Amino acid sequence: MQRLIKKYMLIAFWIFFFQLAIVVSLFILYLIDSRDLIIKTLVGTLSGSLFIDLIYFWIAFSKVSKTRLKNDISAVDVIGDDIQEVYNFAQIGLVLIDDKDNIIWVNDWFVDEQMDIVDKNIYSWKEELLKFKEGVSFVKIEQNNRTYEVRFLQDANLFIFKDITDFNAITVFSKAHAPVIGVISIDNYQDIVALVDDIKANDMLAAAQKIIVNYAKKYNLLLKKYRADSYLVFANFEQYEKMVSDHFSLLNEVRDENNDDDYELTLSIGIALGLNDVAKLNDLASSALDVALSRGGDQVVISPYGENLIFFGGKSEAKVKRNRVKIRVLSKSIETIIKDSSNVLIMGHKDMDLDALGSALGLYYFIKECGAKAQIVYDEKLVEEKTRKAFKQTFTPQQIKEITISPKSAMEELKYTTLLFLTDVHRPSITMVPRLVELAFKVAIVDHHRRGEEFVEKPIFSHIEPSASSASELVAELIRYNEKRITIPSKISTMMLSGILLDTNYYRTKTGPRTYDASLILKEFGADNAIADSFLKEEFEEYALKTKIMSTAKIPYFGIVVCCADDEDVISRSMLALCAQETLQIKGINACFVIGRVEQRKIGISARSDGSVNVQLLMERLGGGGHFAGAATQIDNKSIDEVNSMLLNVLDLYLNDARAS
């Protein structure tokens, strides 16, 4: 309507202007020749007509204006005086559009907000409002340094504007000042104090403390030392975001300052946020610190309340922190727990390998020596082929029947007093029988993988040591340093030795002093190297397949190799791991990722590193896990090419973070 009025007013103006121009022209001619009667008559006639038009336009404009005022609908007419007061108080604006998205009516609130938008196309005025056509429920816009939340009632062609500037300011302020609590711990404090001479130890610890204090000053953190090796940190969310932005450079500063060949000093940090309950935040921060320590230290674990854990750091390999006194205490603790149980079930992970079976057999014999009934949860369909063959080659069918129990029978045997022992795994979802973990009342864990976010709820015993090469290594130590001086049969020690050989690739990777000590222990128990080696030998078909997969190698980044099996082939997980390990032996390769179909609807990635890249961090981004130099993941309902693209995207985003500095 208003557009039409303006159109006619414009036409009237041009008619009036045209008449005026003619009168002026004739008047000029009249001045030139005042005797011309025709010109004189025309000037008089047109001047009169112009005067009449002017009066008519004035009357018409007055009438139109009055009619417009009478016909314009005010907010009071639409919603009533009382409701209008409510809308004004709540700072709510109403905008009505026509079928062409032109604004035909607004309420008085827009006048107060100094927004003259009538007759404008609403989407030309604010392009952000086009999001409503994509199905969003609300849109935020900025205008005149104010923030508005807009909602659209499509059936009524009505936009509702709400001024949320003050609310936004309060929200931003509240978020910025929300409490954040952290706990900083020196990973290897006890080792440095016990093994380094006093002067050097004091220098190292003083240097670390200086860096921590300076870091706290840099970000205005409240720092409180509450133990010789631990600090409590109080911050707000704004300060926390600044620390996240620099990727917690504190870790690198401390590591670089005290980088000794034998005793590298590192930090672990647990942080909690998302609650106003400070006591609860402190508990969450302590739990996050426990996760960081169980993953090998030198990293930050953040626990936002109700959300997934966030990891930073972890660029250095886990340091060996075990000692014989500690192992003796742990072994005694396990023995006590076993004696308090009516029976013990031992379980490894899906696709049980030689390390999982070897460590399970070691625990089986250890438990039997403690006088308890023990059985290994075993399903041939969930065991790797080499492991299955080695088991059948080592034990008779009758012995296997005595040692193992089927998943179904294990569920029936489970009681309140039953102890479930997990070995070589701590994630319930990838155990051989996840339901068994869910129903068990007492769960104990022995594992060498870095702890992930998924974990058994409240285990009664947990021995997770990322610095160990294998679960068999940990079990060998627990047996050897028990007060009973247990001696295990050569068959079992050979299986355990094959587990160590598998996970270390014949002592080439992830091998420390304790690995050789554990191997020596197993040799003393009668382990046979030749037999252990035979368990790991490949069939010709396996060798050919491995060569085929390795031939697809591509190098998307310096020192990084990615291999892909054919999408039609179903490859065992052990074959993927073997290909990754073999490729890693090539000079100049820092990490290898091998992708293959492990089931009809599941793609697996096996990742191996020479220690310069934290492949666990990368695999966690794809829903997997593992440890620093060896990790894996499985992805459902994707093709090889799709998983390859996902991996390359993760490498692009996180490879620099995963490279050890």
Sequence and secondary structure as in RCSB ss.txt:
>XXXX:A:sequence
MQRLIKKYMLIAFWIFFFQLAIVVSLFILYLIDSRDLIIKTLVGTLSGSLFIDLIYFWIAFSKVSKTRLKNDISA
VDVIGDDIQEVYNFAQIGLVLIDDKDNIIWVNDWFVDEQMDIVDKNIYSWKEELLKFKEGVSFVKIEQNNRTYEV
RFLQDANLFIFKDITDFNAITVFSKAHAPVIGVISIDNYQDIVALVDDIKANDMLAAAQKIIVNYAKKYNLLLKK
YRADSYLVFANFEQYEKMVSDHFSLLNEVRDENNDDDYELTLSIGIALGLNDVAKLNDLASSALDVALSRGGDQV
VISPYGENLIFFGGKSEAKVKRNRVKIRVLSKSIETIIKDSSNVLIMGHKDMDLDALGSALGLYYFIKECGAKAQ
IVYDEKLVEEKTRKAFKQTFTPQQIKEITISPKSAMEELKYTTLLFLTDVHRPSITMVPRLVELAFKVAIVDHHR
RGEEFVEKPIFSHIEPSASSASELVAELIRYNEKRITIPSKISTMMLSGILLDTNYYRTKTGPRTYDASLILKEF
GADNAIADSFLKEEFEEYALKTKIMSTAKIPYFGIVVCCADDEDVISRSMLALCAQETLQIKGINACFVIGRVEQ
RKIGISARSDGSVNVQLLMERLGGGGHFAGAATQIDNKSIDEVNSMLLNVLDLYLNDARAS
>XXXX:A:secstr
 HHHHHHHHHHHHHHHHHHHHHHHHHHHHHHH TT HHHHHHHHHHHHHHHHHHHHHHHHHHHHHHHHHHHS  H
HHHH HHHHHHHHHTTEEEEEE TTSBEEEE THHHHTT   TTSBHHHH GGGGGGGGT S EEEEETTEEEEE
EEEGGGTEEEEEE HHHHHHHHHHHHT EEEEEEEETTHHHHHHHS HHHHHHHHHHHHHHHHHHHHHTT EEEE
EETTEEEEEEEHHHHHHHHHTT THHHHHHHHT  SS    EEEEEEES S HHHHHHHHHHHHHHHHHTTSSEE
EEEETTS  EEEE  S       HHHHHHHHHHHHHHHHTSSEEEEE BSSB HHHHHHHHHHHHHHHHTT EEE
EE  GGGB HHHHHHHHHHS HHHHHHHEE HHHHHHH  TTEEEEEES   GGGBS HHHHHH SEEEEEE S 
  S   SS SEEEE TTSS HHHHHHHHHHTSTT     HHHHHHHHHHHHHHHTTTTSS  HHHHHHHHHHHHT
T  HHHHHHHH   HHHHHHHHHHHTT EEEETTEEEEE  TT B  HHHHHHHHHHHTTSTT  EEEEEEEEET
TEEEEEEEESSSB HHHHHHTTT EEETTEEEEEEES  HHHHHHHHHHHHHHHHHHHB  
